[in-house]
Amino acid sequence: MKKEIIFATHNDHKVRELKEIINNTCEKCNIEILTLKDIQFDVKIPETKNTLEGNAIEKARFIKNHTGYDCFADDTGLEIEALNGEPGVYSARYAGEQASFEDNVRKVLKKLNGAKNRNARFRTVIAHSVESKDYLFEGEIEGVILETPRGDGGFGYDPIFRPKKHRKSFAEMPDKQKNKISHRYHATKQFALWLNEQAEKSK
C-alpha cells in the first residue's frame, strides 16, 4: 500500500511539475502525492514569514496540524540582483495581494527599465513535515531577466526568465526540458532522493 503525502498548494501548475519530477526520480518511494483538492481542504494557508524557508515550514506544519497527513510545501522566489533580491519571498504578490502573474511581470520590467545588470536567480525551498520534524531541500538556477516576455508556456515569471547557457526563456521551453533544469527540479530531486533513502531504511 502506498504512503499518502499531501502537497500543500492550490497551484495546479506546481502540482503537475512536481509530480512529474518525483515520478521520474523516486523509484523506491512507494508514495502517492495528494493535493489539497484531493482531500477537499479549502482553507487559506498562511504565508507570514519573511524567508522562503520560513514560509515553506509554516505551510507544511499548518496542513500537517489540520489534517494529520505527512505534508510537504514549497516556497519559490525570483531574486533579482539589481533589485537587491526583490521580489524574493514576495514573488507571488509583488504587485499586490490580488495581482496576476502578468501584473507581477509588468512591475519587474518597469523597475528594471534601462538596467544593464539583469542577473537573477530562481530559488525553491521544500519543507517536509513528518511526525515532529521538518526537513528542508533547496534548489536554484541562475539566469537573466529579458526585456520583453517570450513564450506561452510555464507560469509566473517564466516568460521573462532565461536560464544561463540557454537561449530560450522558461516559457518557451517544453515542460520536459524545463523540468530537467529548473530550481524546482533541483529541490524536488533532493527531496525524492531523501524519500528513497527513507524507503530503503524502512525495509
N, CA, C and O of each residue as an XYZ file, in Angstrom:
812
protein
N       0.834     -1.196      0.000
C       0.000      0.000      0.000
C       0.873      1.252      0.000
O       1.838      1.346      0.758
N       0.530      2.202     -0.847
C       1.329      3.411     -0.953
C       1.074      4.359      0.212
O      -0.047      4.475      0.708
N       2.142      5.033      0.637
C       2.014      6.036      1.682
C       1.518      7.334      1.062
O       2.026      7.761      0.026
N       0.533      7.961      1.686
C      -0.046      9.190      1.157
C       0.616     10.414      1.806
O       0.734     10.498      3.028
N       1.037     11.347      0.969
C       1.641     12.593      1.418
C       0.931     13.754      0.731
O       0.659     13.707     -0.468
N       0.636     14.790      1.502
C      -0.050     15.956      0.956
C       0.955     16.986      0.445
O       1.937     17.297      1.118
N       0.699     17.508     -0.743
C       1.438     18.658     -1.253
C       0.590     19.889     -0.969
O      -0.489     20.054     -1.537
N       1.086     20.755     -0.084
C       0.299     21.892      0.409
C       0.333     23.060     -0.574
O       1.067     24.029     -0.379
N      -0.466     22.954     -1.624
C      -0.554     24.048     -2.578
C      -1.908     24.014     -3.276
O      -2.539     22.964     -3.396
N      -2.335     25.183     -3.730
C      -3.535     25.271     -4.572
C      -3.138     25.543     -6.023
O      -3.998     25.774     -6.873
N      -1.839     25.516     -6.304
C      -1.318     25.865     -7.620
C      -1.204     24.614     -8.490
O      -0.317     23.786     -8.277
N      -2.097     24.476     -9.467
C      -2.123     23.287    -10.324
C      -0.847     23.160    -11.153
O      -0.402     22.048    -11.435
N      -0.254     24.289    -11.544
C       0.990     24.245    -12.312
C       2.102     23.582    -11.497
O       2.832     22.734    -12.009
N       2.226     23.972    -10.230
C       3.246     23.380     -9.365
C       3.012     21.886     -9.183
O       3.957     21.096     -9.201
N       1.754     21.502     -9.009
C       1.423     20.092     -8.806
C       1.882     19.258     -9.996
O       2.501     18.208     -9.819
N       1.584     19.718    -11.201
C       1.964     18.971    -12.402
C       3.481     18.848    -12.517
O       4.007     17.772    -12.803
N       4.172     19.955    -12.292
C       5.636     19.946    -12.374
C       6.230     18.972    -11.362
O       7.051     18.121    -11.706
N       5.805     19.110    -10.124
C       6.417     18.333     -9.057
C       6.105     16.841     -9.183
O       6.983     16.009     -8.954
N       4.879     16.498     -9.542
C       4.535     15.079     -9.704
C       5.385     14.437    -10.790
O       5.851     13.308    -10.632
N       5.587     15.149    -11.885
C       6.394     14.600    -12.978
C       7.823     14.362    -12.525
O       8.416     13.329    -12.836
N       8.379     15.322    -11.787
C       9.761     15.199    -11.314
C       9.898     14.035    -10.335
O      10.820     13.228    -10.459
N       8.992     13.941     -9.367
C       9.080     12.874     -8.368
C       8.849     11.509     -9.010
O       9.550     10.550     -8.688
N       7.890     11.413     -9.902
C       7.612     10.121    -10.550
C       8.809      9.624    -11.359
O       9.000      8.418    -11.513
N       9.612     10.554    -11.873
C      10.784     10.168    -12.667
C      12.030      9.938    -11.820
O      13.030      9.423    -12.319
N      11.978     10.309    -10.563
C      13.168     10.241     -9.708
C      13.025      9.248     -8.563
O      13.976      8.554     -8.205
N      11.828      9.190     -7.995
C      11.625      8.450     -6.743
C      11.165      7.020     -7.034
O       9.988      6.691     -6.884
N      12.106      6.183     -7.450
C      11.775      4.831     -7.902
C      11.310      3.915     -6.775
O      10.491      3.024     -7.002
N      11.809      4.116     -5.594
C      11.525      3.188     -4.493
C      10.635      3.789     -3.408
O      10.449      3.192     -2.347
N      10.090      4.963     -3.676
C       9.384      5.689     -2.622
C       8.073      5.027     -2.217
O       7.719      5.012     -1.038
N       7.355      4.482     -3.190
C       6.051      3.869     -2.923
C       5.120      4.848     -2.206
O       4.525      4.526     -1.177
N       5.011      6.048     -2.773
C       4.154      7.068     -2.183
C       3.115      7.538     -3.192
O       3.284      7.389     -4.403
N       2.054      8.100     -2.671
C       1.052      8.750     -3.502
C       0.935     10.196     -3.049
O       0.658     10.468     -1.881
N       1.146     11.121     -3.975
C       1.053     12.537     -3.650
C      -0.386     12.985     -3.822
O      -0.954     12.889     -4.910
N      -0.966     13.472     -2.744
C      -2.318     14.003     -2.775
C      -2.268     15.527     -2.747
O      -1.374     16.114     -2.136
N      -3.209     16.151     -3.397
C      -3.307     17.603     -3.370
C      -4.380     18.032     -2.377
O      -5.128     17.204     -1.857
N      -4.444     19.315     -2.124
C      -5.480     19.831     -1.231
C      -6.868     19.613     -1.823
O      -7.844     19.451     -1.090
N      -6.950     19.609     -3.150
C      -8.225     19.301     -3.800
C      -8.640     17.861     -3.530
O      -9.817     17.572     -3.318
N      -7.663     16.965     -3.541
C      -7.957     15.546     -3.324
C      -8.600     15.300     -1.962
O      -9.461     14.430     -1.826
N      -8.180     16.065     -0.953
C      -8.734     15.869      0.392
C      -9.781     16.929      0.727
O     -10.241     17.028      1.865
N     -10.151     17.726     -0.290
C     -11.183     18.755     -0.149
C     -10.873     19.719      1.000
O     -11.733     20.044      1.818
N      -9.622     20.160      1.029
C      -9.180     21.124      2.045
C      -9.088     22.490      1.382
O      -8.228     22.719      0.532
N      -9.974     23.391      1.772
C     -10.089     24.666      1.076
C      -9.788     25.868      1.973
O     -10.190     26.991      1.667
N      -9.087     25.630      3.068
C      -8.747     26.710      3.993
C      -7.511     27.451      3.472
O      -6.572     26.827      2.977
N      -7.516     28.760      3.585
C      -6.366     29.544      3.135
C      -5.141     29.218      3.983
O      -5.210     29.210      5.212
N      -4.033     28.953      3.323
C      -2.801     28.578      4.016
C      -1.993     29.843      4.327
O      -1.767     30.652      3.427
N      -1.561     30.034      5.555
C      -0.816     31.254      5.894
C       0.574     31.280      5.288
O       1.227     30.243      5.169
N       1.024     32.464      4.906
C       2.398     32.712      4.452
C       2.836     34.032      5.070
O       2.801     35.076      4.419
N       3.249     33.977      6.331
C       3.518     35.209      7.067
C       5.001     35.429      7.371
O       5.359     36.429      7.993
N       5.854     34.521      6.945
C       7.280     34.636      7.272
C       8.009     35.482      6.233
O       7.488     35.737      5.148
N       9.213     35.912      6.577
C       9.956     36.783      5.664
C      11.100     36.076      4.947
O      11.993     36.720      4.398
N      11.063     34.736      4.958
C      12.027     33.943      4.196
C      11.286     32.808      3.499
O      10.201     32.408      3.922
N      11.887     32.292      2.422
C      11.302     31.145      1.728
C      11.248     29.939      2.653
O      10.264     29.200      2.664
N      12.315     29.742      3.434
C      12.360     28.609      4.354
C      11.238     28.705      5.382
O      10.550     27.724      5.665
N      11.065     29.904      5.937
C      10.030     30.095      6.950
C       8.637     29.844      6.410
O       7.820     29.196      7.064
N       8.361     30.358      5.211
C       7.048     30.155      4.612
C       6.780     28.685      4.301
O       5.680     28.187      4.545
N       7.780     27.991      3.766
C       7.599     26.579      3.426
C       7.291     25.756      4.673
O       6.399     24.907      4.658
N       8.030     26.008      5.753
C       7.792     25.284      7.005
C       6.418     25.620      7.560
O       5.692     24.731      8.007
N       6.057     26.903      7.535
C       4.756     27.321      8.061
C       3.617     26.622      7.332
O       2.671     26.154      7.966
N       3.699     26.547      6.006
C       2.633     25.917      5.225
C       2.565     24.420      5.489
O       1.477     23.868      5.656
N       3.717     23.762      5.529
C       3.733     22.314      5.761
C       3.181     21.968      7.143
O       2.397     21.030      7.287
N       3.596     22.732      8.160
C       3.106     22.462      9.524
C       1.605     22.733      9.637
O       0.890     22.013     10.335
N       1.138     23.765      8.952
C      -0.287     24.115      9.002
C      -1.148     22.963      8.498
O      -2.124     22.585      9.145
N      -0.791     22.410      7.354
C      -1.561     21.298      6.793
C      -1.403     20.043      7.652
O      -2.377     19.327      7.887
N      -0.202     19.777      8.114
C       0.039     18.623      8.984
C      -0.825     18.708     10.242
O      -1.438     17.720     10.646
N      -0.872     19.877     10.850
C      -1.636     20.052     12.089
C      -3.143     19.966     11.865
O      -3.881     19.526     12.747
N      -3.605     20.393     10.669
C      -5.039     20.420     10.407
C      -5.581     19.114      9.830
O      -6.773     18.828      9.944
N      -4.705     18.324      9.211
C      -5.199     17.107      8.545
C      -4.634     15.820      9.120
O      -5.238     14.757      8.978
N      -3.478     15.909      9.772
C      -2.842     14.711     10.291
C      -1.946     14.013      9.282
O      -1.158     13.141      9.649
N      -2.060     14.388      8.017
C      -1.216     13.781      6.986
C       0.214     14.305      7.079
O       0.434     15.462      7.439
N       1.196     13.440      6.747
C       2.523     13.958      6.475
C       2.392     14.897      5.283
O       1.609     14.638      4.369
N       3.146     15.972      5.290
C       2.898     17.019      4.313
C       4.203     17.676      3.899
O       5.157     17.751      4.673
N       4.220     18.152      2.653
C       5.333     18.994      2.235
C       4.780     20.222      1.513
O       3.699     20.194      0.924
N       5.553     21.281      1.580
C       5.157     22.538      0.939
C       6.404     23.181      0.360
O       7.518     22.927      0.817
N       6.203     24.017     -0.652
C       7.344     24.722     -1.213
C       7.081     26.217     -1.199
O       5.938     26.671     -1.148
N       8.158     26.957     -1.245
C       8.045     28.388     -1.498
C       9.157     28.745     -2.465
O      10.294     28.296     -2.323
N       8.814     29.552     -3.443
C       9.745     29.889     -4.507
C       9.838     31.393     -4.659
O       8.839     32.104     -4.547
N      11.034     31.868     -4.912
C      11.213     33.298     -5.109
C      12.130     33.584     -6.287
O      13.088     32.856     -6.544
N      11.817     34.655     -6.991
C      12.711     35.187     -8.013
C      13.533     36.279     -7.348
O      12.975     37.235     -6.809
N      14.840     36.146     -7.381
C      15.726     37.101     -6.713
C      16.562     37.821     -7.767
O      17.403     37.211     -8.427
N      16.321     39.134     -7.921
C      16.955     39.923     -8.970
C      18.059     40.782     -8.375
O      17.829     41.560     -7.449
N      19.255     40.630     -8.917
C      20.442     41.275     -8.359
C      20.297     42.796     -8.291
O      20.594     43.400     -7.260
N      19.848     43.412     -9.372
C      19.755     44.879     -9.424
C      18.660     45.430     -8.517
O      18.640     46.626     -8.230
N      17.755     44.575     -8.065
C      16.676     44.997     -7.165
C      16.931     44.525     -5.733
O      16.007     44.429     -4.926
N      18.191     44.235     -5.433
C      18.586     43.815     -4.073
C      17.824     42.573     -3.602
O      17.453     42.457     -2.434
N      17.602     41.652     -4.538
C      16.961     40.384     -4.174
C      15.457     40.374     -4.316
O      14.823     39.342     -4.094
N      14.864     41.515     -4.687
C      13.412     41.519     -4.929
C      13.120     40.760     -6.222
O      13.985     40.638     -7.089
N      11.873     40.245     -6.345
C      10.779     40.251     -5.369
C      10.924     39.217     -4.260
O      10.241     39.317     -3.241
N      11.800     38.223     -4.433
C      12.096     37.275     -3.368
C      10.883     36.579     -2.792
O      10.082     35.991     -3.519
N      10.756     36.654     -1.475
C       9.664     35.961     -0.785
C       8.297     36.522     -1.169
O       7.270     35.888     -0.925
N       8.287     37.703     -1.765
C       7.018     38.326     -2.162
C       6.712     38.119     -3.656
O       5.876     38.828     -4.217
N       7.371     37.173     -4.286
C       7.245     36.991     -5.733
C       5.806     36.800     -6.195
O       5.412     37.348     -7.224
N       5.028     36.041     -5.461
C       3.654     35.730     -5.897
C       2.720     36.924     -5.758
O       1.665     36.966     -6.392
N       3.102     37.895     -4.931
C       2.230     39.043     -4.683
C       2.994     40.357     -4.799
O       2.713     41.319     -4.084
N       3.953     40.380     -5.699
C       4.846     41.533     -5.830
C       4.090     42.811     -6.194
O       4.421     43.893     -5.709
N       3.080     42.682     -7.047
C       2.305     43.850     -7.473
C       1.028     44.033     -6.659
O       0.167     44.833     -7.023
N       0.904     43.290     -5.552
C      -0.281     43.396     -4.698
C      -0.871     42.028     -4.396
O      -0.615     41.054     -5.104
N      -1.661     41.972     -3.337
C      -2.220     40.694     -2.882
C      -3.064     40.004     -3.947
O      -3.066     38.776     -4.035
N      -3.780     40.779     -4.753
C      -4.654     40.207     -5.783
C      -4.019     40.267     -7.178
O      -4.714     40.121     -8.184
N      -2.720     40.479     -7.235
C      -2.046     40.659     -8.519
C      -2.029     39.370     -9.326
O      -1.942     38.275     -8.770
N      -2.112     39.513    -10.638
C      -1.983     38.380    -11.548
C      -0.510     38.174    -11.885
O       0.331     39.016    -11.569
N      -0.200     37.038    -12.536
C       1.165     36.815    -12.998
C       1.622     37.971    -13.885
O       2.749     38.453    -13.773
N       0.720     38.407    -14.772
C       1.054     39.476    -15.706
C       1.357     40.787    -14.976
O       2.256     41.527    -15.374
N       0.604     41.073    -13.905
C       0.858     42.281    -13.109
C       2.258     42.253    -12.500
O       2.974     43.255    -12.521
N       2.639     41.103    -11.960
C       3.958     40.970    -11.351
C       5.068     41.145    -12.377
O       6.072     41.806    -12.113
N       4.878     40.548    -13.548
C       5.870     40.668    -14.618
C       6.023     42.122    -15.037
O       7.142     42.605    -15.206
N       4.912     42.819    -15.205
C       4.971     44.232    -15.602
C       5.726     45.067    -14.577
O       6.491     45.959    -14.946
N       5.518     44.786    -13.295
C       6.210     45.564    -12.264
C       7.714     45.330    -12.321
O       8.496     46.272    -12.200
N       8.119     44.084    -12.504
C       9.545     43.783    -12.610
C      10.166     44.506    -13.801
O      11.214     45.140    -13.672
N       9.522     44.411    -14.953
C      10.069     45.039    -16.159
C      10.139     46.560    -16.012
O      11.077     47.192    -16.497
N       9.155     47.135    -15.347
C       9.165     48.588    -15.130
C      10.319     48.988    -14.223
O      10.999     49.980    -14.490
N      10.550     48.230    -13.155
C      11.627     48.570    -12.216
C      13.009     48.342    -12.829
O      13.986     48.969    -12.420
N      13.086     47.435    -13.817
C      14.364     47.149    -14.459
C      14.558     47.936    -15.748
O      15.552     47.739    -16.447
N      13.636     48.811    -16.069
C      13.705     49.559    -17.323
C      15.049     50.302    -17.439
O      15.371     51.157    -16.614
N      15.815     49.960    -18.471
C      17.106     50.604    -18.695
C      18.262     49.994    -17.928
O      19.406     50.407    -18.122
N      18.003     49.027    -17.065
C      19.075     48.426    -16.257
C      19.963     47.530    -17.114
O      19.472     46.737    -17.917
N      21.268     47.666    -16.935
C      22.212     46.805    -17.654
C      22.396     45.470    -16.939
O      22.537     44.428    -17.580
N      22.396     45.507    -15.627
C      22.525     44.267    -14.856
C      21.146     43.621    -14.726
O      20.279     44.128    -14.014
N      20.954     42.505    -15.415
C      19.660     41.816    -15.366
C      19.817     40.400    -14.808
O      18.982     39.527    -15.045
N      20.905     40.192    -14.063
C      21.145     38.877    -13.454
C      20.086     38.576    -12.400
O      19.665     39.453    -11.646
N      19.672     37.328    -12.368
C      18.650     36.905    -11.406
C      18.793     35.417    -11.145
O      19.511     34.710    -11.853
N      18.116     34.967    -10.142
C      18.044     33.523     -9.898
C      16.673     33.179     -9.353
O      16.049     33.972     -8.647
N      16.215     31.983     -9.692
C      15.033     31.398     -9.076
C      15.510     30.468     -7.971
O      16.472     29.723     -8.155
N      14.843     30.510     -6.826
C      15.203     29.631     -5.713
C      13.943     28.997     -5.139
O      12.956     29.687     -4.887
N      13.978     27.694     -4.936
C      12.867     26.954     -4.341
C      13.325     26.250     -3.071
O      14.397     25.646     -3.035
N      12.512     26.333     -2.043
C      12.739     25.583     -0.807
C      11.524     24.698     -0.556
O      10.388     25.173     -0.552
N      11.772     23.409     -0.348
C      10.721     22.463      0.020
C      10.894     22.098      1.479
O      11.992     21.749      1.912
N       9.812     22.178      2.239
C       9.810     21.741      3.635
C       8.894     20.531      3.766
O       7.751     20.550      3.309
N       9.404     19.488      4.391
C       8.624     18.263      4.609
C       8.410     18.101      6.102
O       9.366     17.961      6.865
N       7.150     18.121      6.514
C       6.803     17.993      7.922
C       6.291     16.578      8.176
O       5.216     16.201      7.710
N       7.069     15.811      8.913
C       6.697     14.427      9.205
C       6.951     14.154     10.678
O       8.015     14.461     11.216
N       5.936     13.562     11.322
C       5.982     13.371     12.766
C       6.231     14.732     13.419
O       5.409     15.633     13.258
N       7.319     14.910     14.140
C       7.539     16.202     14.812
C       8.752     16.930     14.241
O       9.299     17.827     14.883
N       9.175     16.546     13.030
C      10.379     17.134     12.456
C      10.086     17.804     11.112
O       9.139     17.442     10.413
N      10.917     18.785     10.770
C      10.855     19.456      9.475
C      12.179     19.230      8.751
O      13.254     19.360      9.336
N      12.078     18.891      7.475
C      13.260     18.669      6.647
C      13.213     19.649      5.476
O      12.158     19.857      4.877
N      14.361     20.249      5.151
C      14.417     21.267      4.103
C      15.272     20.802      2.924
O      16.309     20.161      3.100
N      14.811     21.140      1.722
C      15.508     20.805      0.486
C      15.472     22.041     -0.420
O      14.412     22.635     -0.619
N      16.631     22.426     -0.968
C      16.701     23.683     -1.711
C      17.275     23.477     -3.104
O      18.154     22.641     -3.311
N      16.766     24.251     -4.055
C      17.301     24.236     -5.410
C      17.280     25.636     -5.991
O      16.447     26.459     -5.611
N      18.199     25.910     -6.915
C      18.216     27.230     -7.540
C      18.757     27.129     -8.956
O      19.410     26.149     -9.315
N      18.479     28.151     -9.757
C      19.027     28.249    -11.101
C      19.291     29.714    -11.405
O      18.462     30.582    -11.135
N      20.474     29.972    -11.978
C      20.875     31.331    -12.337
C      20.360     31.671    -13.735
O      20.222     30.791    -14.585
N      20.078     32.956    -13.964
C      19.612     33.376    -15.275
C      19.632     34.878    -15.416
O      20.275     35.582    -14.637
N      18.921     35.366    -16.420
C      18.801     36.804    -16.646
C      17.341     37.141    -16.924
O      16.567     36.301    -17.382
N      16.983     38.392    -16.637
C      15.631     38.877    -16.915
C      15.606     39.501    -18.308
O      16.369     40.424    -18.595
N      14.730     38.995    -19.168
C      14.592     39.515    -20.519
C      13.912     40.883    -20.498
O      13.255     41.244    -19.521
N      14.075     41.628    -21.567
C      13.466     42.952    -21.639
C      11.985     42.879    -21.992
O      11.221     43.783    -21.653
N      11.576     41.815    -22.667
C      10.160     41.603    -23.001
C       9.818     40.129    -22.797
O      10.685     39.270    -22.957
N       8.567     39.821    -22.447
C       8.158     38.427    -22.253
C       8.273     37.623    -23.547
O       8.026     38.131    -24.640
N       8.660     36.341    -23.390
C       8.760     35.446    -24.540
C       8.205     34.078    -24.167
O       8.592     33.495    -23.154
N       7.290     33.567    -25.000
C       6.769     32.222    -24.802
C       5.413     32.198    -24.129
O       5.030     33.132    -23.425
N       4.694     31.112    -24.358
C       3.333     30.957    -23.829
C       3.214     29.865    -22.773
O       2.131     29.649    -22.227
N       4.304     29.180    -22.480
C       4.233     28.083    -21.512
C       4.544     28.548    -20.105
O       4.688     29.741    -19.839
N       4.646     27.567    -19.200
C       5.014     27.873    -17.827
C       4.005     28.751    -17.122
O       2.830     28.785    -17.486
N       4.472     29.463    -16.108
C       3.613     30.355    -15.331
C       4.493     31.336    -14.568
O       5.718     31.217    -14.568
N       3.865     32.294    -13.927
C       4.621     33.251    -13.128
C       5.563     34.089    -13.970
O       5.159     34.694    -14.964
N       6.826     34.118    -13.562
C       7.829     34.935    -14.242
C       8.524     34.198    -15.383
O       9.484     34.719    -15.949
N       8.064     33.011    -15.729
C       8.726     32.199    -16.752
C       8.948     32.928    -18.079
O       9.990     32.720    -18.700
N       8.010     33.782    -18.550
C       8.225     34.445    -19.842
C       9.378     35.442    -19.866
O       9.856     35.795    -20.944
N       9.836     35.906    -18.702
C      10.921     36.893    -18.695
C      12.203     36.346    -18.074
O      13.160     37.094    -17.876
N      12.231     35.051    -17.765
C      13.437     34.462    -17.165
C      14.094     33.514    -18.159
O      13.502     32.521    -18.582
N      15.336     33.843    -18.525
C      16.106     32.948    -19.397
C      17.267     32.373    -18.592
O      18.133     33.121    -18.138
N      17.294     31.053    -18.409
C      18.397     30.435    -17.676
C      19.721     30.642    -18.408
O      19.765     30.635    -19.638
N      20.777     30.824    -17.659
C      22.097     30.971    -18.256
C      22.467     29.697    -19.028
O      22.110     28.588    -18.630
N      23.178     29.880    -20.119
C      23.600     28.811    -21.029
C      22.442     28.271    -21.865
O      22.570     27.233    -22.515
N      21.318     28.974    -21.847
C      20.164     28.585    -22.669
C      19.698     29.795    -23.465
O      19.850     30.935    -23.027
N      19.131     29.538    -24.634
C      18.650     30.617    -25.487
C      17.175     30.926    -25.264
O      16.710     32.022    -25.574
N      16.450     29.964    -24.732
C      15.005     30.132    -24.564
C      14.658     30.540    -23.143
O      15.354     30.189    -22.191
N      13.556     31.297    -23.015
C      13.004     31.570    -21.687
C      12.354     30.297    -21.169
O      12.103     29.365    -21.933
N      12.083     30.261    -19.874
C      11.361     29.115    -19.320
C      10.023     28.900    -20.039
O       9.604     27.765    -20.265
N       9.362     30.006    -20.395
C       8.039     29.900    -21.023
C       8.113     29.393    -22.460
O       7.104     28.958    -23.014
N       9.299     29.443    -23.068
C       9.479     28.934    -24.429
C       9.881     27.457    -24.438
O       9.829     26.805    -25.481
N      10.274     26.942    -23.299
C      10.749     25.559    -23.229
C       9.591     24.578    -23.067
O       8.613     24.887    -22.386
N       9.689     23.401    -23.683
C       8.737     22.335    -23.356
C       8.865     21.974    -21.872
O       9.937     22.122    -21.285
N       7.777     21.503    -21.275
C       7.806     21.175    -19.849
C       8.933     20.202    -19.504
O       9.588     20.346    -18.472
N       9.154     19.219    -20.365
C      10.176     18.211    -20.060
C      11.561     18.824    -19.983
O      12.375     18.422    -19.151
N      11.837     19.803    -20.853
C      13.138     20.457    -20.816
C      13.277     21.316    -19.565
O      14.295     21.258    -18.875
N      12.252     22.112    -19.276
C      12.301     22.961    -18.092
C      12.435     22.118    -16.824
O      13.198     22.463    -15.921
N      11.696     21.023    -16.762
C      11.678     20.213    -15.547
C      12.971     19.448    -15.304
O      13.126     18.807    -14.264
N      13.903     19.508    -16.256
C      15.202     18.866    -16.062
C      16.259     19.846    -15.552
O      17.360     19.438    -15.182
N      15.926     21.137    -15.534
C      16.943     22.124    -15.137
C      16.455     23.119    -14.087
O      17.260     23.856    -13.517
N      15.161     23.150    -13.825
C      14.597     24.236    -13.019
C      15.002     24.165    -11.547
O      15.451     23.131    -11.053
N      14.830     25.292    -10.867
C      15.030     25.387     -9.425
C      14.164     24.367     -8.688
O      14.610     23.728     -7.735
N      12.910     24.224     -9.149
C      12.002     23.268     -8.508
C      12.480     21.833     -8.735
O      12.325     20.972     -7.869
N      13.060     21.589     -9.908
C      13.613     20.264    -10.187
C      14.717     19.927     -9.191
O      14.726     18.840     -8.615
N      15.645     20.858     -8.988
C      16.782     20.570     -8.113
C      16.328     20.342     -6.669
O      16.830     19.441     -5.997
N      15.383     21.154     -6.193
C      14.873     20.959     -4.832
C      14.091     19.649     -4.731
O      14.245     18.898     -3.768
N      13.256     19.386     -5.732
C      12.417     18.187     -5.703
C      13.255     16.920     -5.825
O      12.950     15.904     -5.200
N      14.320     16.985     -6.637
C      15.175     15.804     -6.763
C      15.843     15.466     -5.435
O      15.946     14.297     -5.062
N      16.295     16.498     -4.723
C      16.866     16.246     -3.389
C      15.841     15.594     -2.474
O      16.147     14.654     -1.740
N      14.606     16.118     -2.534
C      13.518     15.578     -1.718
C      13.246     14.125     -2.096
O      13.094     13.274     -1.220
N      13.184     13.836     -3.400
C      12.897     12.475     -3.870
C      13.995     11.502     -3.464
O      13.713     10.370     -3.070
N      15.251     11.943     -3.561
C      16.361     11.078     -3.158
C      16.295     10.782     -1.660
O      16.590      9.670     -1.222
N      15.905     11.789     -0.889
C      15.742     11.583      0.554
C      14.610     10.581      0.828
O      14.742      9.714      1.692
N      13.516     10.703      0.099
C      12.400      9.761      0.240
C      12.848      8.346     -0.099
O      12.443      7.388      0.560
N      13.687      8.214     -1.131
C      14.237      6.907     -1.484
C      15.042      6.321     -0.334
O      14.908      5.142     -0.007
N      15.885      7.159      0.283
C      16.708      6.709      1.404
C      15.841      6.225      2.563
O      16.124      5.201      3.184
N      14.767      6.991      2.845
C      13.871      6.597      3.939
C      13.166      5.290      3.635
O      12.942      4.478      4.532
N      12.812      5.081      2.363
C      12.153      3.838      1.967
C      13.096      2.658      2.152
O      12.678      1.581      2.578
N      14.375      2.866      1.830
C      15.370      1.810      1.997
C      15.545      1.453      3.476
O      15.650      0.281      3.837
N      15.575      2.488      4.324
C      15.768      2.257      5.755
C      14.608      1.518      6.389
O      14.791      0.784      7.360
N      13.412      1.705      5.846
C      12.229      1.112      6.457
C      12.010     -0.350      6.049
O      11.109     -1.012      6.563
N      12.836     -0.848      5.127
C      12.688     -2.240      4.678
C      13.108     -3.225      5.767
O      13.047     -4.437      5.560
